[in-house]
Amino acid sequence: MPATGVATSVTTLWSWQPDDGVQTPGWFFYAPSLENSSELSKYISVKGYLDFDANGKTLDTTTGFWINRVPPVSMHEIR
C-alpha cells in the first residue's frame, strides 16, 4: 500500500515513473477498493501498471501524483 491511512474518499492513486534509465517508465497505480477485495495485484498485472509495493515506491516531496476521489456529500444532498 502506498500510504498508511488512505482516506476513504480516495478511489485511485496514480504516479508517473519517467524513463530514468533504471526503471521501466509507466503508471504506478493503487485503488483501495481493489486492495480490499484482494484484486489489486491482478488488476495491476493485467493492465500493465506498476505496483507501488512491489517497486518500493513511496510518495514524497519530489513525487508527482494524482488522486481520484469521491466528492464529499453535502448535507443538502442528504435531505
Summary of the structure (lengths in Angstrom):
residues: 79
radius of gyration: 14.5
end to end distance: 35.9
largest distance: 54.7
contacts: 167
relative contact order: 0.27
helix: 22%
strand: 24%
